[in-house]
Amino acid sequence: MSRKDDIYEPALAGKKIPILTLDNKWHRLFTQTEPDKHVNHLVDELNELVKRQGKVNTEIKEIKKLKKKLMQEIVENASEASVENDRRAQKKAEESTRLINECNEKIEGYEDELLELPGEIDRVNHELMLATMEICYDRLKENEKEIEETAKWISQVRVELKKKLIRKQEKELLNQELYAYMHDIFGADVINIFDMKYQGQKVDNDGEKTAESKEGK
């Protein structure tokens, strides 16, 4: 048992774990990332065991059905085999008896296997749960690291944005003060001329930029 298993094992003590490969919630854990090779191996092993358990149960039912049919045939042939001393009927009864014995042996073997399968399923399922916990824990650490980095970036951007807003407000206030001062010193007529010249320069600059962009094309 690894050191990580020692950490996660106590969390599973006494817990009833569903068969993970049959649990939709477990499958949703891996919608964004692929499970590793170890998990895939355990998934395949667990699926095979569950499939085998279902197959064994089905085989037992089918064999019991066949056994019942064979026993019915023995009963039906019993009177004919004894009363008429029909050798053919006796041979058929013997064959049915042989097949019934084979059925009993197969049923016994399957029932022994059924006693072992739940333990094997629990063992692999438990190992898969430990591997899942390790993956989830690693993913939680990665996500937490990214969350912290993103939060730090957001905090820095907010500080920078706040500085930019303050700087913008200071420039706007300074422009208002400059404009008011010039208006008081030079009067409205001069300021209007200045405004027209400033606006004209802006238009010319914009026009030059537009012409340059057209030539560039």
N, CA, C and O of each residue as an XYZ file, in Angstrom:
868
protein
N       0.843     -1.193      0.000
C       0.000      0.000      0.000
C       0.880      1.246      0.000
O       1.819      1.344      0.790
N       0.579      2.201     -0.887
C       1.383      3.408     -0.996
C       1.052      4.388      0.112
O       0.093      4.215      0.865
N       1.881      5.428      0.188
C       1.673      6.444      1.219
C       0.338      7.155      1.005
O      -0.365      7.474      1.963
N      -0.005      7.400     -0.265
C      -1.266      8.081     -0.560
C      -2.457      7.212     -0.183
O      -3.477      7.709      0.296
N      -2.314      5.886     -0.409
C      -3.389      4.977     -0.003
C      -3.596      5.048      1.499
O      -4.728      4.985      1.979
N      -2.506      5.178      2.238
C      -2.615      5.316      3.698
C      -3.419      6.552      4.074
O      -4.116      6.565      5.088
N      -3.317      7.592      3.247
C      -4.053      8.827      3.518
C      -5.533      8.662      3.208
O      -6.388      9.069      3.995
N      -5.834      8.059      2.048
C      -7.228      7.967      1.594
C      -7.989      6.803      2.214
O      -9.211      6.862      2.343
N      -7.284      5.754      2.597
C      -7.934      4.539      3.106
C      -8.870      4.814      4.282
O      -9.994      4.311      4.283
N      -8.446      5.605      5.300
C      -9.361      5.858      6.425
C     -10.679      6.514      6.010
O     -11.709      6.304      6.650
N     -10.644      7.311      4.930
C     -11.864      7.990      4.476
C     -12.884      6.993      3.928
O     -14.081      7.279      3.902
N     -12.412      5.825      3.490
C     -13.314      4.818      2.911
C     -13.774      3.781      3.931
O     -14.625      2.943      3.630
N     -13.207      3.839      5.145
C     -13.548      2.843      6.164
C     -15.036      2.874      6.472
O     -15.595      3.910      6.834
N     -15.670      1.701      6.316
C     -17.092      1.575      6.639
C     -18.035      2.167      5.617
O     -19.248      2.166      5.826
N     -17.498      2.679      4.500
C     -18.344      3.298      3.477
C     -18.807      2.246      2.473
O     -18.035      1.383      2.054
N     -20.077      2.334      2.097
C     -20.617      1.461      1.062
C     -20.394      2.143     -0.284
O     -21.042      3.141     -0.598
N     -19.479      1.601     -1.071
C     -19.111      2.221     -2.346
C     -19.902      1.563     -3.476
O     -19.861      0.340     -3.618
N     -20.616      2.343     -4.278
C     -21.317      1.749     -5.434
C     -20.299      1.280     -6.459
O     -19.152      1.728     -6.452
N     -20.712      0.385     -7.332
C     -19.815     -0.038     -8.408
C     -19.586      1.166     -9.305
O     -20.506      1.635     -9.974
N     -18.359      1.664     -9.316
C     -18.061      2.972     -9.911
C     -18.353      3.029    -11.404
O     -18.860      4.036    -11.897
N     -18.040      1.962    -12.127
C     -18.243      2.002    -13.578
C     -19.717      1.986    -13.963
O     -20.059      2.189    -15.128
N     -20.591      1.744    -12.989
C     -22.033      1.786    -13.237
C     -22.654      3.077    -12.690
O     -23.872      3.251    -12.717
N     -21.800      3.974    -12.197
C     -22.258      5.206    -11.548
C     -22.015      6.398    -12.486
O     -20.869      6.711    -12.807
N     -23.100      7.063    -12.924
C     -22.978      8.200    -13.836
C     -22.194      9.353    -13.210
O     -21.477     10.071    -13.907
N     -22.331      9.528    -11.895
C     -21.610     10.609    -11.220
C     -20.102     10.373    -11.308
O     -19.330     11.319    -11.464
N     -19.692      9.121    -11.208
C     -18.265      8.812    -11.326
C     -17.771      9.128    -12.734
O     -16.687      9.690    -12.893
N     -18.544      8.779    -13.750
C     -18.133      9.037    -15.129
C     -18.016     10.536    -15.399
O     -17.178     10.953    -16.199
N     -18.846     11.350    -14.742
C     -18.794     12.798    -14.955
C     -17.496     13.413    -14.419
O     -17.128     14.519    -14.816
N     -16.811     12.714    -13.532
C     -15.533     13.223    -13.026
C     -14.498     13.319    -14.133
O     -13.555     14.105    -14.037
N     -14.666     12.519    -15.194
C     -13.660     12.452    -16.242
C     -14.158     13.052    -17.560
O     -13.707     12.662    -18.637
N     -15.091     14.004    -17.463
C     -15.603     14.642    -18.689
C     -14.600     15.632    -19.266
O     -14.612     15.884    -20.471
N     -13.731     16.199    -18.430
C     -12.767     17.200    -18.895
C     -11.364     16.626    -19.077
O     -10.593     17.137    -19.890
N     -11.029     15.602    -18.354
C      -9.706     14.990    -18.478
C      -9.844     13.483    -18.567
O     -10.756     12.888    -17.993
N      -8.926     12.883    -19.293
C      -8.937     11.431    -19.443
C      -8.307     10.767    -18.212
O      -7.310     11.264    -17.687
N      -8.877      9.656    -17.753
C      -8.235      8.924    -16.653
C      -6.911      8.340    -17.109
O      -6.695      8.149    -18.306
N      -6.010      8.052    -16.154
C      -4.696      7.531    -16.523
C      -4.780      6.031    -16.834
O      -5.844      5.421    -16.738
N      -3.625      5.453    -17.209
C      -3.590      4.045    -17.624
C      -3.998      3.111    -16.491
O      -4.688      2.116    -16.712
N      -3.565      3.440    -15.272
C      -3.896      2.590    -14.125
C      -5.406      2.536    -13.911
O      -5.971      1.469    -13.673
N      -6.049      3.690    -13.996
C      -7.512      3.738    -13.834
C      -8.185      2.971    -14.963
O      -9.123      2.212    -14.720
N      -7.722      3.156    -16.186
C      -8.315      2.441    -17.326
C      -8.196      0.931    -17.151
O      -9.118      0.183    -17.477
N      -7.055      0.492    -16.636
C      -6.855     -0.945    -16.386
C      -7.847     -1.456    -15.347
O      -8.443     -2.520    -15.520
N      -8.021     -0.699    -14.272
C      -8.966     -1.101    -13.221
C     -10.399     -1.088    -13.736
O     -11.200     -1.952    -13.378
N     -10.719     -0.113    -14.573
C     -12.060     -0.032    -15.164
C     -12.344     -1.277    -16.002
O     -13.413     -1.877    -15.889
N     -11.382     -1.660    -16.842
C     -11.556     -2.863    -17.676
C     -11.718     -4.110    -16.819
O     -12.568     -4.958    -17.092
N     -10.889     -4.215    -15.774
C     -10.952     -5.389    -14.892
C     -12.291     -5.445    -14.160
O     -12.895     -6.511    -14.044
N     -12.747     -4.308    -13.675
C     -14.020     -4.262    -12.951
C     -15.186     -4.584    -13.870
O     -16.090     -5.327    -13.488
N     -15.176     -4.033    -15.078
C     -16.250     -4.309    -16.037
C     -16.314     -5.788    -16.392
O     -17.397     -6.357    -16.526
N     -15.148     -6.403    -16.544
C     -15.104     -7.830    -16.868
C     -15.683     -8.670    -15.725
O     -16.410     -9.633    -15.965
N     -15.360     -8.302    -14.491
C     -15.875     -9.042    -13.332
C     -17.393     -8.900    -13.223
O     -18.097     -9.877    -12.968
N     -17.886     -7.687    -13.417
C     -19.338     -7.447    -13.347
C     -20.041     -8.208    -14.469
O     -21.100     -8.802    -14.265
N     -19.432     -8.180    -15.663
C     -19.997     -8.891    -16.810
C     -20.001    -10.401    -16.532
O     -20.969    -11.095    -16.843
N     -18.911    -10.894    -15.946
C     -18.813    -12.318    -15.630
C     -19.877    -12.725    -14.614
O     -20.481    -13.791    -14.731
N     -20.100    -11.873    -13.620
C     -21.117    -12.161    -12.602
C     -22.500    -12.288    -13.245
O     -23.268    -13.194    -12.921
N     -22.801    -11.369    -14.155
C     -24.093    -11.429    -14.849
C     -24.215    -12.675    -15.709
O     -25.271    -13.305    -15.767
N     -23.108    -13.027    -16.385
C     -23.126    -14.212    -17.248
C     -23.308    -15.487    -16.435
O     -24.055    -16.380    -16.834
N     -22.622    -15.574    -15.287
C     -22.729    -16.771    -14.436
C     -24.161    -16.939    -13.932
O     -24.702    -18.044    -13.935
N     -24.763    -15.843    -13.502
C     -26.160    -15.905    -13.042
C     -27.087    -16.389    -14.150
O     -27.993    -17.187    -13.911
N     -26.851    -15.899    -15.362
C     -27.665    -16.315    -16.510
C     -27.452    -17.790    -16.812
O     -28.404    -18.517    -17.094
N     -26.178    -18.237    -16.751
C     -25.865    -19.644    -17.019
C     -26.549    -20.562    -15.999
O     -27.076    -21.613    -16.362
N     -26.539    -20.166    -14.745
C     -27.189    -20.980    -13.705
C     -28.679    -21.123    -13.991
O     -29.237    -22.214    -13.876
N     -29.314    -20.024    -14.361
C     -30.755    -20.067    -14.672
C     -31.036    -20.999    -15.843
O     -31.980    -21.788    -15.815
N     -30.185    -20.892    -16.892
C     -30.387    -21.727    -18.081
C     -30.161    -23.202    -17.761
O     -30.912    -24.060    -18.225
N     -29.140    -23.497    -16.980
C     -28.842    -24.895    -16.635
C     -29.944    -25.477    -15.751
O     -30.319    -26.638    -15.917
N     -30.461    -24.691    -14.822
C     -31.556    -25.160    -13.968
C     -32.807    -25.434    -14.797
O     -33.566    -26.364    -14.523
N     -33.001    -24.602    -15.813
C     -34.151    -24.807    -16.702
C     -33.982    -26.122    -17.476
O     -34.933    -26.890    -17.626
N     -32.745    -26.371    -17.971
C     -32.455    -27.609    -18.681
C     -32.591    -28.812    -17.750
O     -33.134    -29.844    -18.142
N     -32.104    -28.680    -16.528
C     -32.189    -29.763    -15.549
C     -33.645    -30.128    -15.264
O     -33.997    -31.304    -15.168
N     -34.477    -29.109    -15.131
C     -35.900    -29.349    -14.880
C     -36.533    -30.116    -16.043
O     -37.344    -31.020    -15.842
N     -36.145    -29.737    -17.256
C     -36.675    -30.415    -18.443
C     -36.223    -31.874    -18.484
O     -37.011    -32.765    -18.800
N     -34.955    -32.110    -18.164
C     -34.416    -33.473    -18.164
C     -35.100    -34.338    -17.106
O     -35.401    -35.508    -17.346
N     -35.340    -33.757    -15.947
C     -36.010    -34.504    -14.881
C     -37.440    -34.858    -15.282
O     -37.938    -35.937    -14.959
N     -38.087    -33.941    -15.985
C     -39.449    -34.215    -16.453
C     -39.443    -35.361    -17.463
O     -40.347    -36.196    -17.472
N     -38.407    -35.393    -18.320
C     -38.304    -36.470    -19.303
C     -38.074    -37.818    -18.621
O     -38.604    -38.834    -19.071
N     -37.303    -37.839    -17.557
C     -37.059    -39.085    -16.815
C     -38.354    -39.610    -16.227
O     -38.636    -40.807    -16.281
N     -39.146    -38.690    -15.658
C     -40.433    -39.091    -15.072
C     -41.346    -39.665    -16.143
O     -42.009    -40.680    -15.931
N     -41.376    -39.004    -17.300
C     -42.258    -39.449    -18.374
C     -41.823    -40.793    -18.947
O     -42.663    -41.591    -19.363
N     -40.514    -41.049    -18.970
C     -39.998    -42.295    -19.535
C     -39.912    -43.430    -18.512
O     -39.695    -44.584    -18.880
N     -40.084    -43.100    -17.223
C     -39.881    -44.092    -16.163
C     -40.852    -45.256    -16.296
O     -40.446    -46.417    -16.237
N     -42.130    -44.952    -16.475
C     -43.138    -46.013    -16.550
C     -42.937    -46.875    -17.783
O     -43.070    -48.097    -17.726
N     -42.620    -46.240    -18.885
C     -42.416    -46.973    -20.137
C     -41.173    -47.857    -20.047
O     -41.172    -48.980    -20.551
N     -40.138    -47.365    -19.420
C     -38.891    -48.125    -19.317
C     -39.042    -49.346    -18.415
O     -38.390    -50.361    -18.660
N     -39.885    -49.282    -17.376
C     -40.031    -50.381    -16.425
C     -41.121    -51.359    -16.833
O     -40.929    -52.571    -16.739
N     -42.258    -50.851    -17.283
C     -43.394    -51.713    -17.606
C     -43.136    -52.496    -18.874
O     -43.300    -53.716    -18.884
N     -42.750    -51.849    -19.913
C     -42.580    -52.511    -21.197
C     -41.149    -52.993    -21.397
O     -40.830    -53.602    -22.418
N     -40.298    -52.720    -20.427
C     -38.892    -53.121    -20.517
C     -38.271    -52.621    -21.824
O     -37.528    -53.318    -22.515
N     -38.634    -51.346    -22.118
C     -38.179    -50.731    -23.367
C     -36.722    -50.298    -23.195
O     -36.417    -49.378    -22.436
N     -35.827    -50.986    -23.918
C     -34.399    -50.688    -23.808
C     -34.084    -49.270    -24.266
O     -33.217    -48.593    -23.713
N     -34.809    -48.843    -25.288
C     -34.592    -47.508    -25.832
C     -34.955    -46.441    -24.802
O     -34.249    -45.444    -24.652
N     -36.067    -46.661    -24.093
C     -36.508    -45.715    -23.071
C     -35.538    -45.704    -21.902
O     -35.249    -44.654    -21.328
N     -35.032    -46.904    -21.549
C     -34.069    -46.988    -20.458
C     -32.777    -46.231    -20.802
O     -32.207    -45.530    -19.965
N     -32.336    -46.393    -22.049
C     -31.120    -45.718    -22.485
C     -31.302    -44.199    -22.454
O     -30.399    -43.452    -22.078
N     -32.489    -43.773    -22.859
C     -32.785    -42.341    -22.842
C     -32.788    -41.801    -21.417
O     -32.302    -40.700    -21.157
N     -33.347    -42.596    -20.489
C     -33.397    -42.194    -19.085
C     -31.983    -42.109    -18.509
O     -31.669    -41.199    -17.741
N     -31.132    -43.071    -18.889
C     -29.743    -43.054    -18.422
C     -28.997    -41.818    -18.931
O     -28.224    -41.193    -18.205
N     -29.254    -41.482    -20.212
C     -28.608    -40.308    -20.791
C     -29.075    -39.030    -20.096
O     -28.282    -38.124    -19.841
N     -30.372    -38.971    -19.792
C     -30.917    -37.811    -19.087
C     -30.307    -37.687    -17.697
O     -30.011    -36.588    -17.229
N     -30.122    -38.841    -17.041
C     -29.511    -38.844    -15.707
C     -28.065    -38.346    -15.781
O     -27.611    -37.583    -14.928
N     -27.360    -38.792    -16.812
C     -25.980    -38.344    -16.980
C     -25.923    -36.833    -17.188
O     -25.068    -36.150    -16.624
N     -26.832    -36.327    -17.995
C     -26.868    -34.892    -18.265
C     -27.249    -34.099    -17.016
O     -26.746    -32.998    -16.792
N     -28.126    -34.658    -16.223
C     -28.520    -33.995    -14.971
C     -27.315    -33.891    -14.037
O     -27.094    -32.868    -13.390
N     -26.540    -34.980    -13.986
C     -25.335    -34.944    -13.147
C     -24.346    -33.873    -13.638
O     -23.709    -33.184    -12.842
N     -24.239    -33.756    -14.947
C     -23.382    -32.709    -15.512
C     -23.914    -31.325    -15.148
O     -23.148    -30.417    -14.827
N     -25.228    -31.182    -15.202
C     -25.861    -29.908    -14.828
C     -25.546    -29.574    -13.373
O     -25.229    -28.433    -13.038
N     -25.639    -30.589    -12.516
C     -25.366    -30.355    -11.091
C     -23.923    -29.905    -10.865
O     -23.650    -29.015    -10.060
N     -23.003    -30.548    -11.603
C     -21.587    -30.174    -11.475
C     -21.351    -28.736    -11.940
O     -20.638    -27.967    -11.295
N     -21.964    -28.395    -13.068
C     -21.802    -27.034    -13.586
C     -22.420    -26.002    -12.642
O     -21.832    -24.951    -12.388
N     -23.604    -26.311    -12.128
C     -24.268    -25.395    -11.187
C     -23.410    -25.195     -9.947
O     -23.258    -24.078     -9.452
N     -22.851    -26.298     -9.453
C     -21.996    -26.219     -8.264
C     -20.764    -25.348     -8.527
O     -20.371    -24.528     -7.697
N     -20.162    -25.550     -9.716
C     -18.986    -24.744    -10.076
C     -19.325    -23.270    -10.197
O     -18.594    -22.410     -9.705
N     -20.442    -22.984    -10.856
C     -20.865    -21.590    -11.010
C     -21.209    -20.950     -9.661
O     -20.886    -19.787     -9.416
N     -21.866    -21.723     -8.792
C     -22.230    -21.179     -7.481
C     -20.989    -20.888     -6.634
O     -20.962    -19.920     -5.874
N     -19.963    -21.732     -6.771
C     -18.692    -21.460     -6.085
C     -18.069    -20.162     -6.618
O     -17.535    -19.350     -5.862
N     -18.156    -19.996     -7.947
C     -17.614    -18.779     -8.551
C     -18.391    -17.554     -8.090
O     -17.812    -16.491     -7.867
N     -19.711    -17.708     -7.947
C     -20.537    -16.590     -7.486
C     -20.188    -16.171     -6.064
O     -20.358    -15.011     -5.690
N     -19.704    -17.117     -5.281
C     -19.294    -16.774     -3.915
C     -18.021    -15.927     -3.909
O     -17.814    -15.112     -3.010
N     -17.163    -16.130     -4.929
C     -15.886    -15.416     -4.994
C     -15.985    -14.077     -5.712
O     -15.269    -13.134     -5.378
N     -16.876    -13.994     -6.703
C     -16.950    -12.796     -7.541
C     -17.244    -11.507     -6.768
O     -16.583    -10.499     -7.022
N     -18.209    -11.492     -5.833
C     -18.472    -10.237     -5.109
C     -17.242     -9.684     -4.385
O     -17.022     -8.474     -4.346
N     -16.443    -10.594     -3.812
C     -15.226    -10.157     -3.137
C     -14.222     -9.558     -4.110
O     -13.581     -8.551     -3.806
N     -14.084    -10.183     -5.295
C     -13.182     -9.665     -6.312
C     -13.664     -8.310     -6.826
O     -12.870     -7.393     -7.035
N     -14.973     -8.200     -7.025
C     -15.551     -6.935     -7.489
C     -15.314     -5.829     -6.465
O     -14.942     -4.713     -6.826
N     -15.530     -6.140     -5.190
C     -15.302     -5.149     -4.121
C     -13.838     -4.735     -4.060
O     -13.527     -3.561     -3.859
N     -12.936     -5.705     -4.236
C     -11.508     -5.400     -4.162
C     -11.081     -4.436     -5.265
O     -10.416     -3.434     -5.000
N     -11.469     -4.748     -6.508
C     -11.092     -3.895     -7.643
C     -11.801     -2.546     -7.561
O     -11.215     -1.504     -7.856
N     -13.071     -2.581     -7.154
C     -13.836     -1.338     -7.020
C     -13.202     -0.424     -5.969
O     -13.138      0.792     -6.143
N     -12.734     -1.035     -4.874
C     -12.093     -0.281     -3.806
C     -10.782      0.343     -4.307
O     -10.480      1.500     -4.016
N     -10.021     -0.441     -5.057
C      -8.760      0.075     -5.613
C      -9.018      1.206     -6.595
O      -8.277      2.187     -6.642
N     -10.080      1.055     -7.378
C     -10.449      2.102     -8.330
C     -10.875      3.374     -7.604
O     -10.596      4.480     -8.068
N     -11.553      3.219     -6.462
C     -11.966      4.378     -5.679
C     -10.758      5.125     -5.128
O     -10.733      6.355     -5.122
N      -9.749      4.371     -4.662
C      -8.523      5.004     -4.163
C      -7.818      5.782     -5.273
O      -7.350      6.901     -5.059
N      -7.746      5.173     -6.467
C      -7.116      5.849     -7.606
C      -7.911      7.095     -7.993
O      -7.337      8.119     -8.367
N      -9.230      6.996     -7.900
C     -10.098      8.141     -8.218
C      -9.867      9.278     -7.234
O      -9.787     10.442     -7.628
N      -9.759      8.937     -5.949
C      -9.529      9.959     -4.928
C      -8.206     10.674     -5.167
O      -8.104     11.886     -4.977
N      -7.194      9.919     -5.584
C      -5.889     10.524     -5.853
C      -5.980     11.497     -7.018
O      -5.428     12.596     -6.962
N      -6.684     11.088     -8.086
C      -6.859     11.961     -9.257
C      -7.640     13.214     -8.876
O      -7.281     14.323     -9.272
N      -8.707     13.030     -8.108
C      -9.535     14.170     -7.694
C      -8.730     15.137     -6.830
O      -8.840     16.354     -6.977
N      -7.918     14.581     -5.926
C      -7.117     15.433     -5.048
C      -6.099     16.229     -5.862
O      -5.908     17.422     -5.629
N      -5.441     15.560     -6.824
C      -4.467     16.255     -7.673
C      -5.149     17.343     -8.496
O      -4.606     18.433     -8.673
N      -6.342     17.035     -8.995
C      -7.068     18.025     -9.800
C      -7.511     19.205     -8.943
O      -7.482     20.353     -9.388
N      -7.921     18.914     -7.707
C      -8.298     19.991     -6.789
C      -7.118     20.925     -6.537
O      -7.279     22.146     -6.510
N      -5.915     20.340     -6.350
C      -4.724     21.157     -6.108
C      -4.405     22.013     -7.334
O      -4.071     23.190     -7.198
N      -4.507     21.430     -8.529
C      -4.234     22.177     -9.751
C      -5.237     23.317     -9.928
O      -4.861     24.441    -10.262
N      -6.519     23.015     -9.699
C      -7.553     24.037     -9.837
C      -7.361     25.152     -8.818
O      -7.526     26.330     -9.135
N      -7.007     24.765     -7.576
C      -6.807     25.757     -6.527
C      -5.645     26.685     -6.884
O      -5.711     27.893     -6.659
N      -4.583     26.103     -7.441
C      -3.440     26.914     -7.856
C      -3.837     27.906     -8.942
O      -3.453     29.075     -8.902
N      -4.611     27.426     -9.912
C      -5.057     28.310    -10.990
C      -6.008     29.385    -10.468
O      -5.962     30.532    -10.914
N      -6.870     29.009     -9.524
C      -7.796     29.981     -8.920
C      -7.023     31.083     -8.211
O      -7.349     32.263     -8.342
N      -5.989     30.691     -7.452
C      -5.176     31.676     -6.733
C      -4.441     32.606     -7.701
O      -4.378     33.817     -7.489
N      -3.884     32.014     -8.774
C      -3.178     32.831     -9.767
C      -4.128     33.801    -10.458
O      -3.787     34.961    -10.686
N      -5.332     33.312    -10.790
C      -6.325     34.175    -11.446
C      -6.793     35.283    -10.514
O      -6.960     36.428    -10.935
N      -7.004     34.940     -9.245
C      -7.420     35.943     -8.260
C      -6.348     37.016     -8.090
O      -6.658     38.201     -7.965
N      -5.078     36.587     -8.087
C      -3.963     37.528     -7.967
C      -3.919     38.452     -9.177
O      -3.717     39.658     -9.036
N      -4.110     37.880    -10.374
C      -4.120     38.684    -11.601
C      -5.264     39.689    -11.579
O      -5.080     40.854    -11.932
N      -6.446     39.236    -11.164
C      -7.604     40.131    -11.090
C      -7.334     41.274    -10.118
O      -7.672     42.427    -10.386
N      -6.721     40.937     -8.987
C      -6.401     41.965     -7.988
C      -5.434     42.993     -8.557
O      -5.603     44.194     -8.345
N      -4.414     42.521     -9.283
C      -3.435     43.435     -9.879
C      -4.087     44.310    -10.945
O      -3.803     45.505    -11.036
N      -4.958     43.711    -11.747
C      -5.650     44.468    -12.791
C      -6.560     45.527    -12.175
O      -6.664     46.642    -12.685
N      -7.213     45.168    -11.079
C      -8.080     46.129    -10.413
C      -7.285     47.328     -9.902
O      -7.715     48.475    -10.025
N      -6.103     47.037     -9.320
C      -5.252     48.135     -8.826
C      -4.822     49.016     -9.986
O      -4.883     50.243     -9.903
N      -4.379     48.372    -11.086
C      -3.940     49.122    -12.257
C      -5.095     49.921    -12.860
O      -4.920     51.073    -13.258
N      -6.260     49.309    -12.923
C      -7.443     49.987    -13.458
C      -7.810     51.190    -12.601
O      -8.163     52.249    -13.120
N      -7.724     51.020    -11.295
C      -8.025     52.119    -10.381
C      -7.052     53.272    -10.596
O      -7.451     54.436    -10.604
N      -5.750     52.939    -10.771
C      -4.750     53.968    -11.028
C      -5.052     54.698    -12.341
O      -4.949     55.923    -12.410
N      -5.422     53.944    -13.377
C      -5.737     54.541    -14.674
C      -6.949     55.462    -14.577
O      -6.967     56.538    -15.175
N      -7.957     55.037    -13.825
C      -9.158     55.858    -13.670
C      -8.832     57.166    -12.943
O      -9.303     58.242    -13.312
N      -8.009     57.033    -11.896
C      -7.619     58.238    -11.152
C      -6.822     59.177    -12.054
O      -7.027     60.391    -12.044
N      -5.898     58.585    -12.844
C      -5.093     59.382    -13.761
C      -5.971     60.074    -14.796
O      -5.759     61.243    -15.118
N      -6.947     59.354    -15.310
C      -7.883     59.915    -16.297
C      -8.658     61.084    -15.701
O      -8.793     62.137    -16.325
N      -9.165     60.888    -14.488
C      -9.920     61.948    -13.823
C      -9.047     63.178    -13.564
O      -9.503     64.314    -13.696
N      -7.773     62.935    -13.190
C      -6.849     64.049    -12.947
C      -6.605     64.835    -14.236
O      -6.591     66.065    -14.218
N      -6.410     64.122    -15.361
C      -6.178     64.794    -16.642
C      -7.413     65.575    -17.074
O      -7.299     66.692    -17.578
N      -8.595     64.987    -16.876
C      -9.828     65.694    -17.242
C     -10.012     66.965    -16.411
O     -10.410     68.007    -16.932
N      -9.717     66.866    -15.111
C      -9.829     68.029    -14.228
C      -8.803     69.091    -14.612
O      -9.112     70.282    -14.600
N      -7.573     68.665    -14.955
C      -6.534     69.606    -15.360
C      -6.925     70.323    -16.641
O      -6.723     71.531    -16.760
N      -7.485     69.592    -17.603
C      -7.943     70.210    -18.849
C      -9.029     71.244    -18.579
O      -9.027     72.322    -19.173
N      -9.953     70.915    -17.685
C     -11.012     71.862    -17.327
C     -10.421     73.133    -16.718
O     -10.860     74.240    -17.031
N      -9.422     72.968    -15.846
C      -8.790     74.123    -15.200
C      -8.021     74.960    -16.224
O      -8.078     76.189    -16.200
N      -7.286     74.268    -17.142
C      -6.544     74.977    -18.181
C      -7.484     75.758    -19.090
O      -7.225     76.915    -19.421
N      -8.551     75.130    -19.479
C      -9.518     75.777    -20.369
C     -10.142     76.992    -19.682
O     -10.275     78.057    -20.285
N     -10.519     76.821    -18.424
C     -11.132     77.933    -17.683
C     -10.145     79.092    -17.524
O     -10.520     80.259    -17.638
N      -8.874     78.753    -17.258
C      -7.853     79.799    -17.079
C      -7.640     80.565    -18.383
O      -7.602     81.796    -18.392
N      -7.502     79.826    -19.479
C      -7.298     80.467    -20.771
C      -8.506     81.297    -21.175
O      -8.364     82.363    -21.774
N      -9.669     80.817    -20.853
C     -10.894     81.562    -21.159
C     -10.918     82.870    -20.389
O     -11.300     83.911    -20.923
N     -10.505     82.808    -19.131
C     -10.492     84.031    -18.323
C      -9.440     85.013    -18.824
O      -9.689     86.218    -18.808
N      -8.274     84.546    -19.268
C      -7.177     85.414    -19.699
C      -7.418     85.972    -21.104
O      -7.293     87.176    -21.328
N      -7.766     85.085    -22.053
C      -7.847     85.501    -23.446
C      -9.256     85.863    -23.912
O      -9.426     86.525    -24.936
N     -10.252     85.432    -23.166
C     -11.626     85.726    -23.546
C     -12.201     84.681    -24.473
O     -11.493     83.815    -24.987
N     -13.489     84.783    -24.673
C     -14.211     83.765    -25.434
C     -13.811     83.751    -26.894
O     -13.711     82.674    -27.482
N     -13.570     84.938    -27.522
C     -13.262     84.984    -28.954
C     -11.969     84.243    -29.266
O     -11.917     83.423    -30.182
N     -10.931     84.538    -28.498
C      -9.645     83.871    -28.737
C      -9.762     82.363    -28.491
O      -9.213     81.551    -29.235
N     -10.478     82.021    -27.449
C     -10.655     80.597    -27.138
C     -11.414     79.890    -28.252
O     -11.116     78.740    -28.575
N     -12.407     80.582    -28.848
C     -13.159     79.980    -29.949
C     -12.251     79.729    -31.143
O     -12.331     78.690    -31.799
N     -11.363     80.726    -31.420
C     -10.399     80.549    -32.514
C      -9.480     79.360    -32.223
O      -9.197     78.546    -33.102
N      -9.025     79.278    -30.977
C      -8.171     78.164    -30.566
C      -8.896     76.825    -30.739
O      -8.325     75.835    -31.197
N     -10.185     76.835    -30.350
C     -10.979     75.603    -30.482
C     -11.101     75.188    -31.938
O     -10.978     74.009    -32.269
N     -11.350     76.190    -32.831
C     -11.503     75.897    -34.249
C     -10.202     75.354    -34.827
O     -10.205     74.382    -35.582
N      -9.056     76.013    -34.454
C      -7.754     75.552    -34.945
C      -7.444     74.147    -34.443
O      -6.953     73.303    -35.193
N      -7.740     73.902    -33.156
C      -7.492     72.582    -32.563
C      -8.322     71.519    -33.255
O      -7.837     70.438    -33.587
N      -9.612     71.859    -33.466
C     -10.495     70.908    -34.126
C     -10.066     70.682    -35.571
O     -10.166     69.568    -36.086
N      -9.565     71.788    -36.255
C      -9.099     71.665    -37.636
C      -7.883     70.778    -37.739
O      -7.782     69.966    -38.659
N      -6.949     70.921    -36.798
C      -5.760     70.063    -36.782
C      -6.145     68.603    -36.590
O      -5.571     67.696    -37.194
N      -7.128     68.411    -35.735
C      -7.572     67.038    -35.466
C      -8.169     66.412    -36.712
O      -7.934     65.245    -37.027
N      -8.978     67.257    -37.435
C      -9.594     66.760    -38.665
C      -8.518     66.465    -39.698
O      -8.560     65.426    -40.357
N      -7.520     67.399    -39.850
C      -6.447     67.181    -40.821
C      -5.652     65.914    -40.500
O      -5.334     65.121    -41.386
N      -5.339     65.744    -39.213
C      -4.587     64.557    -38.819
C      -5.361     63.287    -39.127
O      -4.800     62.301    -39.606
N      -6.665     63.326    -38.844
C      -7.509     62.158    -39.147
C      -7.554     61.910    -40.637
O      -7.540     60.764    -41.086
N      -7.609     63.011    -41.425
C      -7.654     62.878    -42.878
C      -6.379     62.299    -43.427
O      -6.404     61.453    -44.321
N      -5.242     62.760    -42.885
C      -3.960     62.223    -43.329
C      -3.849     60.740    -43.028
O      -3.367     59.951    -43.841
N      -4.306     60.383    -41.841
C      -4.259     58.970    -41.472
C      -5.116     58.141    -42.418
O      -4.724     57.041    -42.809
N      -6.297     58.667    -42.791
C      -7.189     57.930    -43.686
C      -6.560     57.774    -45.046
O      -6.637     56.707    -45.654
N      -5.901     58.895    -45.557
C      -5.257     58.841    -46.868
C      -4.108     57.860    -46.846
O      -3.918     57.094    -47.791
N      -3.332     57.880    -45.760
C      -2.194     56.972    -45.663
C      -2.679     55.520    -45.673
O      -2.070     54.659    -46.308
N      -3.783     55.258    -44.962
C      -4.298     53.888    -44.915
C      -4.776     53.443    -46.279
O      -4.637     52.276    -46.644
N      -5.364     54.413    -47.068
C      -5.820     54.051    -48.406
C      -4.643     53.750    -49.321
O      -4.681     52.792    -50.092
N      -3.562     54.596    -49.234
C      -2.380     54.347    -50.039
C      -1.740     53.008    -49.690
O      -1.229     52.280    -50.541
N      -1.797     52.727    -48.400
C      -1.220     51.458    -47.948
C      -1.929     50.284    -48.576
O      -1.316     49.259    -48.876
N      -3.245     50.440    -48.778
C      -3.998     49.368    -49.417
C      -3.609     49.254    -50.887
O      -4.138     48.402    -51.600
